[in-house]
């Protein structure tokens, strides 16, 4: 492995993480006893929000659409109603 790193360092700047806790910006938290791996990208969401100049809405919105109301009993198994929305005319289409 050292020979490979020595050859790569001639042409590239690189850091070696023998613990395996960081790979391509992804943080890896290994738990060998529990046989688990936690993967995260700290700060990624905030960087993307800043990159795309996202303005937070004045009222928090957890979903783009309201959740459908829960149905219980026999109504829960009713089929989805057929869409009765009229089709657009050629004049009303945007593309």
C-alpha positions as CSV (number, residue, x, y, z in Angstrom):
1,X,0.0,0.0,0.0
2,X,2.9,2.4,0.8
3,X,4.3,2.0,-2.7
4,X,0.9,3.0,-4.2
5,X,0.7,6.1,-2.0
6,X,4.2,7.1,-2.8
7,X,3.5,6.8,-6.6
8,X,0.3,8.7,-6.3
9,X,1.9,11.5,-4.2
10,X,4.3,12.3,-7.1
11,X,1.4,13.6,-9.2
12,X,-1.5,14.2,-6.7
13,X,-2.1,15.7,-3.3
14,X,-3.8,13.1,-1.1
15,X,-4.6,12.3,2.5
16,X,-4.6,8.8,3.8
17,X,-7.2,7.9,6.5
18,X,-6.3,4.4,7.8
19,X,-9.3,4.5,10.2
20,X,-11.6,4.7,7.2
21,X,-13.7,7.4,8.7
22,X,-13.9,9.7,5.7
23,X,-14.4,8.8,2.0
24,X,-15.2,11.3,-0.8
25,X,-16.7,13.7,1.7
26,X,-18.8,11.0,3.3
27,X,-18.3,10.4,7.1
28,X,-18.2,6.8,8.0
29,X,-18.7,5.7,11.6
30,X,-17.8,2.1,12.0
31,X,-19.0,0.0,14.9
32,X,-17.4,-3.4,14.5
33,X,-18.9,-4.8,17.7
34,X,-22.5,-4.2,16.6
35,X,-21.5,-4.8,12.9
36,X,-23.0,-1.4,11.8
37,X,-21.9,1.5,9.7
38,X,-23.4,5.0,10.1
39,X,-23.0,7.2,7.0
40,X,-23.5,10.9,7.0
41,X,-22.5,14.1,5.1
42,X,-22.3,16.8,7.8
43,X,-23.1,20.3,6.5
44,X,-24.2,19.0,3.0
45,X,-27.8,20.2,3.2
46,X,-26.8,23.7,4.4
47,X,-24.1,24.0,1.7
48,X,-26.7,23.1,-1.0
49,X,-29.2,25.6,0.4
50,X,-26.6,28.3,0.2
51,X,-25.4,27.2,-3.2
52,X,-28.9,27.4,-4.7
53,X,-29.8,30.6,-2.7
54,X,-32.8,28.9,-1.1
55,X,-34.9,31.4,0.9
56,X,-36.7,29.6,3.7
57,X,-40.5,30.0,3.7
58,X,-42.0,32.2,6.4
59,X,-44.0,29.2,7.7
60,X,-42.2,25.8,8.0
61,X,-43.4,23.4,5.3
62,X,-42.5,19.7,5.8
63,X,-44.2,18.4,2.7
64,X,-44.9,20.0,-0.7
65,X,-48.5,18.8,-0.5
66,X,-51.0,18.3,2.4
67,X,-51.2,14.7,3.5
68,X,-54.5,13.0,2.6
69,X,-56.8,12.5,5.5
70,X,-56.8,9.0,7.1
71,X,-59.7,6.7,6.3
72,X,-60.8,4.0,8.7
73,X,-63.0,0.9,8.4
74,X,-64.7,0.0,5.1
75,X,-63.9,3.4,3.5
76,X,-60.2,2.7,3.7
77,X,-60.5,0.0,1.0
78,X,-62.6,2.1,-1.4
79,X,-61.0,2.5,-4.9
80,X,-59.4,5.7,-5.9
81,X,-62.0,7.8,-7.7
82,X,-61.5,8.3,-11.4
83,X,-60.0,11.7,-12.3
84,X,-62.8,13.9,-13.8
85,X,-60.5,16.9,-14.6
86,X,-61.2,18.2,-18.1
87,X,-58.3,17.9,-20.6
88,X,-56.6,21.1,-21.7
89,X,-57.3,22.5,-25.2
90,X,-54.5,22.9,-27.7
91,X,-54.7,26.7,-27.0
92,X,-54.1,26.2,-23.2
93,X,-51.1,23.9,-23.5
94,X,-47.8,25.7,-22.8
95,X,-45.5,23.5,-24.9
